[in-house]
Amino acid sequence: MKLCPTCRSEYDDSASYCPEDGGLLTSTTDPLIGRTIANRYRIMQKIGIGGMSAVYLARHALIDRFNAIKFLRRDLAAEQVHRDRFLREAKAVNRINHPNIVEITDYGETEDGLVYLVMEYVPGDALATVMAKGTLPALRAIQICQQIAGALGRAHQMGVIHRDLKPENILLVGKEEGRDVIKILDFGVAKLVDAPTITGTDQVFGTPGYIAPEMVAGEPMDGRSDLYGLGVMLYEMICGALPYDWKYPGDLLVKRLSEDPVPPTERDPTFPRALEKVVLKALSRQPSARHRDAFHMLEELEAVLQELPRAGDAWSWGGAQPPVSGDATTAELPEVDRESWEGAQRDTPVSLPPLAHLVPAPLVPSRDGINAAAWWRFRMDALRVILEEFPVPGEVPSHVATAMTRIDAAIAELGGFEKRAQAAFARIEELETQGRQFRLDFGRAIDDLARQVSARRGEVETLANRREELRGKRDILETSRRRGGAVDDSALETIVWEFAAVEERLEAAGAEADDQEYQLSELRAKLGRRNEKLDRALAVTRSELEALANAADGLAAQLSEPFKTILAHASQAAGASERLRELERMAG
């Protein structure tokens, strides 16, 4: 198969030039290029590849809009469990609808077993690409992490864990009021493969620098596993190094199970203690020692931001420095096994290119399917022009006239399919717009309430700790009294009164937190019901669209033979051979 580099139309290997724009055709061995997925998304080019999937740029068949489509690796898609997980995670992420998460707009499975998800196409650079150029000013790093934490908070409330948070999966998509705007990629996809761990042969799976200790140990994960990865990224953005000194990737896995991270202030003595406290808390080996949730970490980052020196301060805005590996505090850095490290870093940064060179290209219809009418109408018009310029002597044979009539009737019928398909597309667009809006509204309400719950649970935790502290003091004094020791009665009375007050406040705060969590669960349940209703409506319309596409495919497939009949008749005209050969190639 050959492709036009301008309009991305596909042609047989015998063709040399695109009849639409005259471009020289290029060969491709990728069977997905030029294919239309789900009757809507026409694959144009590959834009990224990772350990489990490949990403392609696609253009909507009837709407002039670009999307990115991720296809699960074929060997993974061959197993039902992986297909089900992939589609289940895609459905879950589709329902998050957060401005800092790349939106999944569609997902499904093709007849030949390809499993895919359709994402919004947002050009930008991976955070890994930016970090490779040097350290980031702390203000910029914190503001990036604030957005990540907010997005994680929403996702975790929806029951979705990222599981592979790393700079390669953070996309910088622009600026807003001078600040970076980020979007997180690949939510939930890492669940498809085994959790990163060390096997008997020390083979490393996953991304060694960013995975949480419980993932390495094969223990259960929750949202706090993502917070560990976020802590690593914040550390690395500012310090230019990972939290552990290492020579081989396996070192990173082993050390996080048995050693504390190198404090940021040992990498950079100017690193503020308040931020160091937040980072080290996120990097705790035990999930219970980390932040309660993403909103808790976001709250602490906001507090640190208030203490940040103003613009121009060396720590706040300092210049970029080359990133380092291993022990940054010694004169000689340890030698790194780069080959092993690159093998462990399975995914390359997904830096998505701008589309300036593609947007002006005309939308060229496919030769079959619901938008095939324009393809065949153009070719019949071109054939009639050739016949007028190079007339065939004598009367038009009846079988040729019949072929022309048959094609004209089919084109009219295909046009009807196309109009009905456009109406179905419009209904799908309307339904999806409604879905995005109500998910956005529900999401904001869930965020607000979840932050309140997080704060209230923090208060409960503080009060519970204070109660245990007072209980210990009271028990010591009462034990001393029973043993005949001298006890300050006023001190004991003060402790008893405070203990009672704390217990009362603890009970009230706990009840309030329980009530807020109930409201939160009701909000999620209501959102779930709205999503299910929307899914049913979309399924009906997509089924109608699929039926139209199948009917159009069947009709379009019948046109090649009558078209060749007309070509054979036209070939009798002197001088028409060159133009007819091109039409014959296009007829397939």
C-alpha positions in Angstrom: 0.0 0.0 0.0 1.1 3.6 -0.7 0.1 6.8 1.0 -0.1 10.5 0.0 2.0 12.4 2.6 -0.3 15.4 2.2 -3.9 14.1 2.4 -3.0 10.6 3.8 -5.2 8.8 1.2 -4.1 5.2 0.5 -3.6 3.7 -3.0 -2.4 0.4 -4.5 1.3 -0.2 -4.8 1.1 0.4 -8.6 0.2 4.1 -8.1 2.9 6.8 -8.2 1.1 10.1 -7.6 -1.9 11.3 -5.7 -4.7 12.4 -8.1 -6.0 14.8 -5.4 -2.9 17.0 -5.0 -0.3 15.5 -7.2 1.9 14.4 -4.3 4.5 11.6 -4.8 3.1 8.6 -3.0 5.2 6.8 -0.4 5.2 3.1 0.6 4.1 1.9 4.1 4.2 -1.5 5.7 2.1 -0.5 8.7 -1.3 -2.1 8.1 -3.1 0.4 10.3 -2.1 3.5 8.3 -5.0 4.5 6.1 -7.5 2.2 8.0 -10.7 3.6 9.4 -11.5 2.4 12.9 -15.1 2.2 14.2 -16.4 3.9 11.0 -15.1 7.2 12.4 -11.4 7.4 12.9 -9.0 7.3 9.9 -5.5 6.4 10.9 -2.9 8.9 9.5 0.4 8.2 11.1 2.2 6.6 14.1 3.2 9.2 16.7 4.4 7.1 19.7 5.2 3.6 20.9 5.5 2.2 24.4 6.0 -1.2 26.1 2.3 -2.1 25.9 0.8 0.0 23.1 1.3 2.2 20.1 -0.3 5.6 19.5 -1.5 6.9 16.2 -2.8 10.2 14.9 -6.3 9.8 13.5 -8.7 12.1 11.7 -12.5 11.9 12.1 -14.2 10.6 9.0 -16.9 13.3 8.8 -15.8 15.9 11.3 -12.6 17.8 10.7 -11.1 16.8 14.0 -7.9 15.0 15.1 -7.7 12.3 17.8 -4.9 10.1 19.2 -5.7 6.4 19.2 -3.9 3.9 21.4 -3.8 0.3 20.4 -3.0 -2.4 22.9 -0.1 -4.6 21.9 -1.4 -7.6 19.9 0.0 -10.3 22.2 -1.7 -8.6 25.1 -4.9 -8.1 23.2 -4.9 -11.8 22.4 -5.8 -12.6 26.0 -9.4 -11.9 27.1 -8.3 -10.8 30.6 -6.1 -8.1 29.1 -8.8 -6.9 26.7 -11.4 -6.7 29.4 -9.0 -4.8 31.7 -8.0 -2.4 29.0 -11.6 -1.6 28.1 -12.7 -1.4 31.7 -9.9 1.0 32.6 -10.7 3.1 29.4 -14.4 3.3 30.5 -13.4 4.4 34.0 -11.0 7.1 32.8 -13.6 8.2 30.3 -15.8 9.1 33.2 -13.2 11.2 35.1 -13.3 14.3 32.9 -10.7 16.4 34.6 -8.9 19.3 32.8 -5.5 17.9 33.8 -6.2 14.3 32.5 -6.1 13.5 28.8 -9.7 12.7 28.0 -10.6 9.3 26.6 -13.5 9.9 24.2 -14.1 6.4 22.9 -12.9 2.8 23.1 -13.7 -0.5 21.7 -12.6 -3.6 19.8 -12.3 -4.2 16.1 -13.5 -7.4 14.3 -10.0 -8.6 13.9 -9.2 -8.3 17.6 -7.6 -4.9 17.9 -8.3 -3.2 21.2 -8.2 0.6 21.2 -9.0 3.7 23.0 -9.5 7.2 21.4 -8.1 10.2 23.2 -8.2 13.9 22.7 -5.1 15.0 20.7 -3.2 17.6 22.7 0.2 18.6 21.3 2.9 19.2 23.9 6.1 18.0 25.4 6.6 15.2 28.0 7.8 16.4 31.4 10.7 14.0 30.9 11.9 16.0 27.9 11.8 19.2 29.9 13.6 17.6 32.9 16.3 16.2 30.6 17.4 19.8 29.9 18.1 20.5 33.6 16.5 21.1 37.0 13.3 23.1 37.3 12.8 26.1 39.6 11.0 25.0 42.7 8.0 27.3 42.1 7.5 25.8 38.7 7.9 22.2 40.0 5.4 22.8 42.8 2.8 24.3 40.4 3.2 21.3 38.1 2.7 18.9 41.1 -0.3 20.8 42.3 -2.1 20.1 39.1 -1.0 16.4 39.2 -2.2 16.1 42.8 -5.6 17.6 41.9 -6.1 15.3 39.0 -5.1 12.3 41.1 -7.6 13.4 43.8 -10.4 13.3 41.2 -9.2 10.0 39.7 -8.9 8.2 43.1 -12.4 9.3 44.0 -13.6 7.6 40.9 -11.7 4.5 41.8 -8.9 4.8 39.2 -5.3 4.5 40.2 -2.6 5.5 37.7 0.0 2.8 38.8 2.8 4.2 36.5 3.1 7.8 37.3 6.4 9.2 35.9 7.7 12.2 33.8 7.1 10.3 30.6 3.3 10.3 31.4 3.0 14.0 32.2 2.4 16.2 29.2 3.1 20.0 29.2 0.4 21.3 26.8 0.8 25.1 27.1 0.9 28.1 29.4 -1.9 29.8 31.3 -1.1 33.1 33.0 2.6 32.2 32.7 2.2 28.8 34.4 2.5 25.4 32.8 -0.7 23.5 32.0 -0.3 19.7 32.3 -2.2 16.7 31.3 -1.7 13.1 32.6 -1.4 10.3 30.1 -2.0 6.5 30.4 -4.2 6.3 33.5 -4.7 2.8 34.7 -2.9 1.2 31.7 -0.1 -0.2 33.9 -2.6 -2.5 35.6 -2.5 -4.7 32.4 0.9 -6.1 33.2 2.3 -7.6 36.4 3.2 -5.2 39.1 6.9 -4.2 38.9 8.9 -6.6 41.0 12.3 -8.4 41.3 12.2 -12.0 40.1 14.7 -14.7 41.0 17.0 -13.4 38.2 16.7 -9.8 39.2 14.9 -8.9 36.0 13.2 -5.5 36.3 9.7 -4.8 35.1 8.0 -1.4 35.0 9.8 1.9 35.7 12.2 1.4 38.5 12.7 5.1 39.5 9.1 5.9 40.3 7.2 2.8 41.6 6.1 2.5 45.2 7.7 0.0 47.6 4.5 -1.9 48.0 4.4 -2.4 44.2 7.9 -3.8 44.3 6.9 -6.2 47.2 3.8 -7.3 45.3 1.5 -5.9 48.1 -1.9 -4.3 47.5 -1.8 -0.8 46.0 -4.1 2.2 46.5 -4.0 5.9 45.7 -1.1 6.5 48.0 1.1 4.4 45.6 0.5 7.2 43.0 1.6 9.8 45.7 4.9 8.0 46.0 5.5 8.5 42.3 4.5 12.1 42.5 7.0 12.6 45.4 9.8 11.1 43.3 9.0 13.5 40.4 8.9 16.5 42.7 12.2 15.5 44.2 13.8 14.9 40.8 12.5 18.1 39.2 14.3 20.2 41.7 17.3 18.1 42.7 18.1 16.7 39.3 18.5 13.2 40.7 16.3 10.3 42.0 15.9 9.9 45.8 18.3 6.9 45.9 21.9 6.6 44.7 22.1 3.7 42.2 24.3 2.0 39.7 21.9 -0.6 38.3 18.1 -0.3 37.9 17.7 -3.1 40.4 19.4 -0.9 43.1 16.4 1.4 42.9 14.0 -1.4 43.6 16.0 -2.9 46.5 16.9 0.3 48.2 13.3 1.6 48.5 12.4 -1.5 50.4 15.2 -1.2 52.9 16.7 2.3 53.0 15.4 5.8 53.5 15.8 8.2 50.5 18.6 10.7 50.4 17.2 13.9 51.9 16.8 16.7 49.4 18.9 19.0 51.5 21.8 16.6 51.0 21.5 17.1 47.3 20.9 20.9 47.6 21.4 22.6 51.0 19.1 25.4 50.0 16.2 23.1 49.6 13.6 24.5 52.0 12.8 22.3 55.0 9.0 22.7 54.6 9.1 21.3 51.1 11.5 18.6 52.1 9.0 17.4 54.8 6.3 17.1 52.2 8.5 15.2 49.8 9.9 12.8 52.4 6.4 12.1 53.6 5.3 11.2 50.1 8.4 8.9 49.9 7.6 6.9 53.1 8.1 3.2 52.7 4.8 2.5 54.4 1.7 3.8 52.7 0.1 4.6 56.1 3.0 7.1 56.7 2.3 9.0 53.5 -0.4 11.7 53.0 -3.9 10.5 53.6 -4.8 11.2 50.0 -4.0 13.4 47.1 -6.0 16.3 48.4 -3.9 16.2 51.6 -0.7 16.4 49.7 -2.2 19.2 47.6 -3.1 21.1 50.8 0.5 20.8 52.0 1.9 21.9 48.7 -0.3 25.0 48.8 0.9 25.8 52.3 4.6 25.5 51.1 3.8 27.7 48.1 2.7 30.5 50.5 6.1 30.4 52.1 8.0 30.5 48.8 10.3 33.5 48.2 9.2 35.9 45.6 10.4 36.1 42.0 14.1 36.6 41.6 15.0 34.5 44.7 17.8 32.0 43.8 15.9 29.1 45.2 12.5 30.0 43.8 13.6 30.8 40.2 17.2 29.4 40.0 18.7 28.6 36.6 18.5 25.1 35.2 21.3 22.7 36.0 22.3 19.5 34.2 20.5 16.5 35.7 22.7 14.1 37.7 22.5 10.4 38.5 23.6 8.6 41.6 25.4 10.4 44.4 25.3 14.1 43.6 27.2 15.0 46.8 30.5 13.5 45.9 33.2 14.6 43.5 32.9 11.4 41.4 29.5 10.2 40.3 29.1 6.4 40.3 29.3 4.7 37.0 25.8 3.8 35.7 24.9 0.8 33.6 23.1 2.9 31.0 22.2 -0.1 28.8 20.3 -1.8 31.7 18.6 1.5 32.6 17.4 2.2 29.1 16.1 -1.4 28.9 14.1 -0.8 32.1 12.7 2.5 30.8 10.4 0.8 28.4 8.4 3.8 27.4 9.8 6.8 25.5 8.6 10.3 26.3 5.4 11.0 24.3 6.0 14.5 22.9 3.1 15.1 20.6 3.9 17.3 17.5 1.8 20.3 16.5 -0.5 19.8 13.5 0.2 22.9 11.5 1.4 20.9 8.5 -1.7 18.7 8.6 -4.6 20.9 9.4 -4.8 22.6 5.9 -5.0 19.2 4.2 -8.4 18.5 2.6 -10.5 15.8 4.2 -10.4 13.0 1.5 -13.2 10.5 1.7 -12.6 6.8 1.9 -13.4 4.6 -1.1 -15.8 2.5 1.0 -18.0 3.0 4.0 -20.5 5.7 4.9 -18.6 8.5 3.2 -17.9 6.6 -0.1 -20.4 8.5 -2.1 -18.0 11.4 -2.8 -15.3 9.0 -3.8 -17.4 7.3 -6.4 -19.1 10.4 -7.5 -15.8 12.1 -8.3 -14.6 9.1 -10.2 -17.7 8.8 -12.3 -17.6 12.5 -13.1 -13.9 12.1 -14.1 -14.8 9.1 -16.3 -17.6 11.0 -18.0 -15.2 13.9 -18.7 -12.7 11.4 -20.3 -15.5 9.9 -22.4 -16.5 13.4 -23.6 -12.9 14.3 -24.5 -12.2 10.9 -26.1 -15.5 9.6 -27.4 -15.8 5.9 -28.3 -17.1 5.4 -31.8 -20.6 3.9 -32.1 -23.5 3.4 -29.7 -22.9 2.8 -26.0 -23.4 -0.9 -25.4 -26.4 -1.8 -23.2 -24.2 -3.6 -20.6 -22.1 -0.4 -20.3 -25.2 1.8 -19.9 -26.5 -0.6 -17.3 -23.2 -0.4 -15.4 -23.5 3.4 -15.4 -27.1 3.4 -14.2 -26.2 0.9 -11.5 -23.3 3.0 -10.2 -25.3 6.2 -10.3 -28.1 4.6 -8.3 -25.6 3.2 -5.8 -24.0 6.6 -5.4 -27.4 8.2 -4.7 -28.1 5.4 -2.1 -24.6 5.9 -0.6 -25.4 9.6 -0.3 -28.5 8.7 1.7 -26.4 6.6 4.0 -24.0 9.4 4.5 -26.8 11.9 5.4 -28.2 9.5 7.9 -24.7 8.8 9.3 -24.1 12.5 9.7 -27.3 12.8 11.7 -26.1 9.9 13.9 -22.7 11.5 14.3 -24.5 14.8 15.3 -26.5 12.9 18.0 -23.3 11.2 19.3 -21.5 14.6 19.5 -24.5 16.1 21.3 -24.7 13.2 23.8 -20.9 13.3 24.4 -21.0 17.0 25.0 -23.8 16.5 27.5 -21.7 13.8 29.2 -18.7 16.0 29.4 -20.7 18.8 30.9 -22.4 16.8 33.6 -19.2 15.0 34.5 -17.5 18.3 34.8 -20.2 19.6 37.1 -20.3 16.5 39.2 -16.5 16.3 39.3 -16.2 19.8 40.7 -18.7 19.0 43.4 -16.9 15.7 44.2 -13.6 17.6 44.4 -15.0 20.2 46.8 -16.6 17.6 49.1 -13.6 15.2 48.9 -11.3 18.0 50.0 -13.6 18.7 53.0 -13.6 15.0 53.9 -9.8 14.9 53.7 -9.5 17.9 56.0 -12.0 16.5 58.4 -10.2 13.1 58.5 -7.0 15.0 59.2 -8.7 16.7 62.1 -10.0 13.3 63.3 -6.4 11.9 63.1 -5.0 14.9 65.0 -7.6 14.6 67.7 -7.1 10.8 68.0 -3.4 11.3 68.4 -4.0 13.9 71.1 -6.4 11.7 72.9 -3.9 8.9 73.0 -1.2 11.3 74.2 -3.5 12.5 77.0 -4.6 9.0 77.9 -1.0 8.0 78.4 -0.3 11.0 80.7 -3.5 10.3 82.7 -2.6 6.6 83.1 0.9 7.4 84.3 -0.4 9.8 86.9 -3.2 7.5 88.1 -0.8 4.5 88.3 1.6 6.7 90.4 -1.2 7.6 92.7 -2.3 4.0 93.2 1.2 3.1 94.1 1.3 5.9 96.8 3.4 8.4 94.8 3.0 12.1 95.0 0.6 13.4 92.2 -0.3 17.0 91.3 -4.1 16.8 91.5 -4.6 20.0 89.5 -2.4 18.7 86.7 -4.3 15.4 86.7 -7.6 17.3 86.7 -6.5 19.4 83.7 -5.6 16.3 81.8 -8.9 14.6 82.6 -10.9 17.7 81.5 -8.9 18.1 78.3 -9.3 14.3 77.6 -13.0 14.6 77.9 -13.1 17.7 75.6 -10.9 16.1 73.0 -13.1 12.9 73.0 -16.2 15.0 72.5 -14.7 16.9 69.6 -13.4 13.7 68.2 -16.8 12.1 68.2 -18.4 15.2 66.6 -15.6 15.4 63.9 -15.9 11.7 63.2 -19.7 12.0 62.8 -19.3 15.0 60.4 -16.7 13.1 58.4 -19.0 10.1 58.1 -21.8 12.3 57.0 -19.6 14.0 54.3 -18.4 10.6 53.1 -22.0 9.5 52.8 -22.8 12.6 50.7 -19.7 11.8 48.6 -20.8 8.3 48.0 -24.3 9.5 47.0 -22.7 12.0 44.5 -20.6 9.2 43.0 -23.7 6.9 42.8 -25.7 9.6 41.1 -22.9 10.3 38.6 -22.8 6.6 37.9 -26.5 6.4 37.1 -26.1 9.4 34.7 -23.2 7.7 33.1 -25.1 4.4 32.6 -28.0 6.3 31.0 -25.7 8.1 28.7 -23.9 4.9 27.8 -27.2 3.3 26.8 -28.1 6.2 24.6 -24.7 6.2 22.9 -24.9 2.4 22.4 -28.2 2.7 20.5 -26.8 5.5 18.2 -23.5 3.8 17.6 -25.3 0.6 16.7 -27.4 2.5 14.2 -24.2 4.0 12.8 -22.5 0.6 12.5 -25.5 -0.8 10.7 -25.4 2.1 8.2 -21.6 1.6 7.7 -22.0 -2.1 7.1 -24.8 -1.5 4.5 -22.6 1.2 2.8 -19.6 -1.1 2.8 -21.6 -3.9 1.2 -22.9 -1.5 -1.5 -19.6 0.1 -2.2 -17.9 -3.3 -2.6 -20.2 -4.0 -5.5 -19.1 -1.0 -7.5 -15.6 -2.1 -8.6 -16.9 -4.5 -11.3 -19.3 -2.2 -13.1 -16.7 0.6 -12.9 -14.2 -1.7 -14.6 -16.8 -2.5 -17.3 -17.1 1.2 -18.1 -13.3 1.5 -18.0 -13.0 -1.3 -20.5 -15.4 0.4 -22.8 -13.6 3.8 -22.5 -10.3 2.1 -23.3 -11.4 1.8 -26.9 -11.0 5.5 -27.3 -7.7 6.7 -28.8 -5.6 8.8 -26.5 -7.5 8.0 -23.3 -5.2 5.2 -22.0 -3.0 7.3 -19.7 -5.9 8.9 -17.8 -7.8 5.7 -17.7 -4.9 3.8 -16.1 -5.0 6.2 -13.2 -8.7 5.7 -12.8 -8.3 2.0 -12.9 -5.8 2.0 -10.1 -8.1 4.1 -8.0 -10.9 1.7 -8.6 -8.8 -0.9 -6.8 
